[in-house]
Amino acid sequence: MTTRPRTSVDRASAGESTCPVDTALAVLGGRWKGSILQQIAEAGELRPGELRRRIPEVSEAVLLRQLGELVADGILERIAEDGYPLRVTYRLTRYGASLGPVVEALCAWGREHRRQLAE
């Protein structure tokens, strides 16, 4: 019997909360997930090294962990092409693309919040 990969909701024990906002934040939570999603949405498909160049502040270990979490949650698809070296790319799933308006709204809110703090 195979078991499904643990999702962000599993890891965050969000089952303790029935609030859908908590569930969404369990999936999107993570220091770099917003940047990862924004970069992949803009490019369509990226390799981990390309993401590292676009987000230089993130460590390789954290990037790979958060990519794995987004794959487990069904937000990203990991594509591994045969060959040497193995070529791995990530892209949004159809389900992940449904986050587009959510990410755009969060970007707009974040910009407004920064503006409020600067006043």
N, C-alpha and C positions, 0 to 999 in steps of 0.2 A: 504494500500500500504506500503510495506517495503522499506526502503532505505538501500543502502549498507553502510558499515562502512567507515568512512573517512580514506583515505589512507595518507601515508606520502606526496605524491604529492599534495593531497588536502590541507593538513595542511601547507605545505610550499608555497602554492600558486604558484606552479611551472608552472601553466598554463600561467603565465606571460612570461615565457621563452619557446622558441621552441627548445632549445638546449637539445639533448638527454643526455649529460653529466650531466646537471643540474637535469634532471629527475632521473637519476641513483643515483646521490648524495643525492637527496631528500629521496630516499628509504633507502640508506645505511648510511645516516648521522645520527649521534647520538653517543655520547661518547662511548657507550658499544656495539653497534650493531655488529661491527667487531668481538669482542671477543665472543659475544653470538653465532654468526654464525659459527665461528671457532670451538668452543666447541661442539656445536650440530652436526656439520658435522663430527667431529672426533668420537663422542660417538654414533651417530645415533639417540638417543632419550634421553632427559634429563628432570628431574623434576626441578621446580624453585629452590628448596633447593640445589640440586646438582649443578646447575649453580652458586648459591651464594658461595658455597664452592670452586668452580673452579675459580671464579672471585670475591675474597673477598672485593675488593675495591668498588664494586657497591652496592648501597643501594637497599633494597627490593622494594621500591616504583619505583625507576628508572628502575630496572630490569623488573618489571611487566608492566610498561608503554611501554618500548621498545619491550618486547615480544608481547604485544597487537598490537603495530604498525606493527611489522613484520607479525603477523597473518592477520591484515587488508590488508596488501599489498600482501598477497598470498604467502609469502616467507616461513612462518612456518605454521604448522598445530597444533592446540591445541586439545589434546585428553583428555577428562574427563571421567574417569571410575566411575561408580556408586559405592557407598559404603560410609562408614564413617570411617575415614575422606575421603573426595573426593580426588581421586588421579588424578592429572593433569600432563601430560607430553607434551613436545613439540618436534617436529621433522620437518625436511625440507620437503616441498612439492616437487613434481617433478619439478615444476617451480623454487622453491627455490634452488634445487640442480643444476640448470643451472648456478647459481652464482659461483659454484666451481672454474672455471678457473679465474673468475674476482677476487675473494677473494685471490686466490693463487698469481695472478699478483700483487695485492695490497700489499700482504705480502712481496713479493720479492722487490717491489719498496720501501716499508717502511724500509726494512733492508738496502738497498743500500743508501737511504736517510740518515739514522742514521750514516752509515759509512762515507758518505760525510761530514756530520756535525762534526764528530769526528776528521776529518783531520785538 
